[in-house]
Every structure is written in C-alpha cells, then in structure tokens.
Amino acid sequence: MYQPEHLLHRELFDKIPLTGDRIAANIDQLASNIAVEPVMSNVSVAFVIRSFNEAGPLERLLEDIHSQKSTTEPQVIVVDNESDDHTADIAASFGATVRTVPRDEFTYPVSMNAGMEAVDTEVAYMTVAHALLSSRQLLNGIRRDFSGETIGGAFGRTLPNANISIPERLIAMTSVGYFPDRKPQIVSRFEPNNLGLMGATSAAFRKDLWQEYGRFDETYETGGEDTAMAKKLAADGFELLDDGLLSVHHTHGLNTSDTIKQWLRWYRTLKGPVPLDTDKLAARRRDLSCKVQYR
C-alpha cells in the first residue's frame, strides 16, 4: 500500500480496484510538488459549501478545510437549505458564515448564486457538505491556479467516498487518466459532452467573472449551470485548468440502475436548461433523505 505524506483520507483510495494506489500516489505527488515550491500568489479564496441536514459530514469537511497547509485563511460560506439538524451550529462553531436558502426556493443555481453573493474573496471553490477534501494542499492549489489573469476557472475530479457502490468503484477504476502526477492541464478544447468539466462539487470560479457574465443561469434548475458558465468563459478565451489537486471524495452510493439514470440526467443538462422535478430527482437519487437536497 502506498503511504502518502499529504493525503487526508488515504483509506478511501483502497475502494478503487487495481488503480487506487496509483491515483493516491499521483495526487500525493501533486501535493508534494506544491509543498516544496512556495505559492507566491496572494489570491483570496472562499470555500462555498452547499448543505441540507448534514451536520456530521459538514463537520468532517470543515475539519479538512482547517487542516490545509496554507499561509492564508480562507473564507467559509455554508449555503443551507433550512436544515433542521445541527448543521448551522456546526458551521458557526468553525467560524463559517451561514447563508439560508428557503426549501421552497431551492434549485441548484439558486444555491450557487446565494453562495457567490456572500463571498468577499476573489475566488470561490464550490463543493457540498457530504464531500471530503483530498489533500492538505488543496487550498494552495487553488491559489497557485489563479495566479494568471487569463485563468477563468479550475476544477478537480471526484474520488470515492465511504458510501461508494460497486458501479461507482468500476467507474473510479477507469478514471486514473484524470489524475496525472504533473501540473494542471489547460482544457484546450471545451468538449460539450465531456462530463465533469467545472462541476461544482470541486470547482473554483472567479467572483468578478461570475458578476460580469450575469451569475449562474437560474433556468438550469436541475443542474448544469456550472458547465454553462464554463462554456461562456472558454468561448471568450479564458483558460480552464483541470487540476487533480482540487479533487474531492464524493460519491452517491447508487446502484447500477440509478447510476445510469444519474448519468443520463447529466448528459441531458449539457444540452440546455431543465426544470427541477423533485419527484424525478428522488426517483434517481434514492440516497436522498427527502426530495430537496444538494447534488
């Protein structure tokens, strides 16, 4: 078993058949590279976390954020969907700002825009409460990635979390190519059918460009607002960075049938906006405890 220096959750890589050690070693190498080369960027960063009734997972994520090896403190925003557990109390105990979105007003882009409105920093890293950060150098990776004015966004990929299912294990095994042990790669050609590009479970956006480009499009009620924004940025010449160091542990624990439904939904949102139907959401996401939840 590969023994890492910088990874926060080495044990979760063991859930990836055959290629888990290699992916763990590559991400740890990315973290080692940035640890020995001080980040000169002064870019300010906020973590924007979308949450609903996830006090336990949120606490673990906030612990990951406080474990970052950076010379600067990030702002932390929790966008809460009127949780009735201790989510708000946990957020406050870590010094996070809580922004509430009423349940009857929830859509994915509404929650994204609420988080961006609360941000006082130059860059916002978007994720969800049931994700975990991959390494102690993720924050430094964000600061490094946005050191150039031509950078429009940066994103990582998703890694297994503790709830990973068998079909998700197989998908993770084939994703080794997304985690090279070299510097971030510029997305030279924005492929409209390439899932995961600037997905808001592990993506960083510039606040000034979010404002300039009219915020996240709220007609994408069921998701896809993140990729829609990325397409606009890429079309105008901004560079998007694919950085394995920005990856998070995030899986849904779905069976084969529900995994297929989820992927079909993702591909559908690439074609354009889709209204939010909570019944359909609950049907394909049996992991949700109620019909209103974050992806």
N, C-alpha and C positions, 0 to 999 in steps of 0.2 A: 504494500500500500504506500502511495506517495504521501510523504509527510510535509505539509505546507508550512510556510512561515507567516503568510498574510491572510489566508482564508479564514472566514468567520464560522463557516459551517462545513467543515471537511467531510463529515459523515454523510451529508446529503448527496455527495458525488458518488457514493457507493451504490446508490439507487439506479445509476446509469449502467446498463450491461456493457461490458467489453471496453467501452471508450471513456468511462468515468475517470480513471486515473489520469489519462492523457488530458482531458478537459481541465481537471483540477490543476495539473502541473502547468498548463498553458496560462490559466488565469493567475495563478500564483506568480508565474514569471512576469506577467504584465505588471502585477503589483510590485514585484521586486525592482523592476526597471524604473518605476516612478519613485520608489522609495530612495534609491541611490542618486537620483537626479532631482534636486530640489525644484519644486514648481515655482516659477518666477511670476506667474500670473496673479493679479490682485482681484480677479473676478469674484464678485459676491454671489453666493449660491443659497437657494432655499430648497428644502425638501417639502413637496406638497403631497400629502397622504390622504387618499380617499377612504372613508371608513364607515361601516354601519354595524353596530353591535359586535365589535371585535376587540374588546379591551385586552384580552390575553395576547392575541397576535400583534396588536399595536404596541404593547409593552416590549415585546421581543424586537420588533423593528426599531423602536426608539432606542433600545439598548445598542443595536447595531450602529445607529447614527452616532451615538455618543462614544462609540469605540473607534471612530475614524481618526487616523493619524494625520491631522492637518493643523496648520498654524492658525487657521481661521475658523471661527464658529459659524455654522450655517443657521439660517432662519428655518424654523419648522412650522408648517401650517398643516393642521388636520381639518379636512373638509368632512363634516359629519352629517349623516342623513337622519338626524333626530334619534340617535341611539338611546335605548332605554336600559342599557347596562352601564358599566363604569368607564366607557370609552372617553368621555370628556374629562373625567377625573384623572385618568391615566395620562392623557395628553397634557393636562395642566401640571401634573407632578413632574413632567420633564421640561416644563417651560415652553411648551408649544402653544401657538395661537389656534383657537378653535373657531372655524367658520361653519355655521349651520346652514344646511340646505333643507327646507321642509320636504317631507316624504312625497307630498302630492305635487311637488315641483321638480322632482328628480328626473333628469336624463343624464347621460354620460357627459355631453359637452357643457351642460349647465354646471355640473360639479367641477369640471375642469376650469371653466371661466371663473367660478367663485374662488377657487384656489389661486388663480393668477391675479385676481383683483387684490387679494390680501398680501401678495408678495411685495417686499420692499427691495429686493435684490435684482441684480442684472440677469440672473439665470435661475430658472425653476426646474428642478428634477421631479418628474411626476411618477408616483407609484401608488400602491394600495397597501392597506394595513395588513393583509394576510401574505405579504411578500417579506423576504429577508434579503439583506444586502449580501453580496458575495465576498467582499474583502474589506479590509481596513483602509484601503487606498482608493475606494470609490470616489470619495469627495475630491481628493487630489486629482483623480482622473477627469472629473468634470471641469475643475479649474484649469487644468492643462489643455483640455479640448477646446475651450472657448478663449484661448489666448490670441486668436486671429479674428479680424473684423469680418472676414468672408465666411465664417462658420455660422450657419443658420440653426443647426441643431446637432445633437449627439445622442446615441442610443445604445443600449445593450440588448442582449437576448435573454430568454428565460431559461432557468435551470430548475432541476427538480426541487420540490419542497417535500415535507414529510408525508403529504397526502397523495403522492404520485401514484397513478394507476398503471396497470400493465400496458395499455396502448400508449400512455404518455411516456413510459420507460423506453419503449421502442422508438418513439419519435425523438426522445432525448439522445438515444444512442447514435442516431444518424445526423445529429446536429454538430458533430465535432468540428466540421469545417467552418462553423461560425465563430470558433474560439481559437484563432491562431495566437501564437505567443509573440506576436510582433505588434508594432504601433498601430493605432486606429487607422482604419481604411476609409478613404473617401468614397462615398457612393457615387460613382462616376455616371451611372445611368439609372435613373429612377424607374425601376420596373413597377408598373401599376399593379401587377398580380403577385408581387413578392411580399408575402405576409411578414409582419414583424418589424418593418421599417418605421421607426419613430413611434412604435407602440407605447402608449402612455402608462404601461406598468414599469417601464425602465427607460424613460426618455427625458432629455433636458432641452428646454426651449428658452430662447431669449425673450425677456419681457417686452423690450422695445419693438421687436418684430411681431410679437403677439398683438400689440396695440396697433402697429402700423397696418397689419394685414386683417384687421377687423375682428380679432378674437377668434376663438374656436367656433366653427359653424354649428349653431344650435339646431339646425334642421337634421343633423346626424344624430337623432335621438337615441338610437340603439348602438352607437359607436361608429368609429371611422373618422371622427373629427380630427384626430391626431395625424393620421395619414393624409387627410385632405389639406391640412395646414402644411405638412411637409412637401406635398406636391407643388404648392404655390411657391414655397421657398426655393425648391430646386429649379423650378421653371424660370425663376428670376436670377439664377446663377449662384445662390448661396450653397455652400458645401454642407453636406450631411455626413457625420462621422459614425461609422459602425465600430464601436469600441467594446470589446469583451469585458473590459474592466468595469463597465457600467451595468453589467448583468445582475439580475436578481433571481432568487429562488422563488418561483411562482408557478404552481400547477393547480388544477381544479379537481383532480381525483375522479375524472369522468370515465365511464365505461366506453366500450368501442362505439356503440350507437350514439351516445351523447357527444363523444369526441367528433364524430363525423358531422353531427348537427352543428356543433360549435364552429368547425372549420368552414362549413358551407355558409354560415352566417357571416363569418369574417370576409369571405370572398364576395358575398353579396354587398357588403358595405363598401368595398373598393369601387363598386360601380356607381355609387351615389347614396344620398341620404335614405334612411329607412325609419319610419315612425316606431316609437317604443311600444311594444305589446308585452305587458308583464306576464300574460298567460303563456305566450310563446317562450319568453325568457325563462320562466320557471320550468317549462317542459324540457328545454335543452340543458338547463343548469340545475340538475337535481341536488347539487351540492349546496344550493342556497337555502337558507332557513326561512326566507319569505320572498315575496315577489319583487321587492325593491332592494337592490344590492349593487355593489360595485364589481366590475369585471376583474 
